[in-house]
Amino acid sequence: MALIPMDEALGSVALDLSMRPWLVFHMKLKRSRIGTFDLDLVEEFFKALCNHGRMTLHINLLYGRNSHHMVEAVFKGFGRALRQAISLDSRSAGVPSTKGIL
């Protein structure tokens, strides 16, 4: 899980590489575009990533004013949460799964 401040915005991202694709996406943006980029594509990107990556992903934008900072907090949070999810934990041996596989 990652909790990322980006200036006035705060985003929370949690994920599980569970082989069960699911997206929870709570992000209300102030604008519909940043330059020529359609901000509806942010949710579509994460939907496709969940489905093809077979991961459970929860994205919550807690607050913010600047749409650029809000989106940036979520993408940076995703990167940090993914890095944490794929890192080995020296405190445990074996696969961290009740099913025995990832």
N, C-alpha and C positions, 0 to 999 in steps of 0.2 A: 504494500500500500504506500502511496505517496500523497503527501499534503504539500502543495506547491503554491507559494505566494509569488505573484508576478505584479509588482507595484501594488495597485489597489485591488487586484483580483486575487481570489483564493480558490484553487481547484483541488478536488480530492479524487484520486483514481485508485481503485483496487481491482486486482485481477487474479484469476486462478486458471492455470493451464490444465483444465479438467477434462478436456475432450467433449465438453458439453457447451456448445455455443449459446451464449445469452448476453444481451446487452441491456443494461439499465443506463439511460442517458437523461440526466436532468441538467439542462443547460439552456437558459433563456438569454439570448443575445439581444443587444440593443439595436443592432442593425441587421440588414439582410446581406450586405456585401462588405468586403474589405477590398477596396480597389475594384478589380474585375472578378475577384474570387467570391463565388456564391457560398455563403455560410451554411446553407442547408447541406452542403457536401461534407461537412465535418461529421455529422451523425451518420451519413451514408458510408463514409470511409470506415468508421468504427464498426458499423454493422457488418460490412464485408470482411473486415479484419477478424471479427469474432467468428463469423461463419467459416471462413477458410482456415483460420488459425485454431479453431475449435477451442476457444477460451471463453470463460465467463468474465465479463468486464462491467464494472460499475463506475460511471463517470458522474460526478456531482460538482457543478460549479456552485460554490457556496455564495459568492457575491463578486461584484465587479462593476465598473462603469465603462471602461474602454474595451470594445469588442476584440481588438487585437490582443490585449493583455489577457483577456478571458480565454481566448482560443489557445494562446501560447501556454498558459498555465496548464490547460488540459493535455496538450501534446507533450509538454515537458514531464508532467505527472505520469503519463502513460509510459514514457521512456524509462523513468526511474522505477516505476512499479514492475515493468517487464524485467529490468536488470535484476531487481531483487528476487523476482520469481524464478529466474533461471540460475541464480547463484547457488553454489554448493554451500551447505551448512555443515561445518566441521563438527558440530555438536551431535549430529545424528548420522547413523550409517544406513545405507539402503535407500530405497525409493520412498519419499514422503507421501505415501498414498495408501488408503485403506484397501485399494484394489490391487496394489502391488505393481502397478505400471503407471506411466505418465502418458 
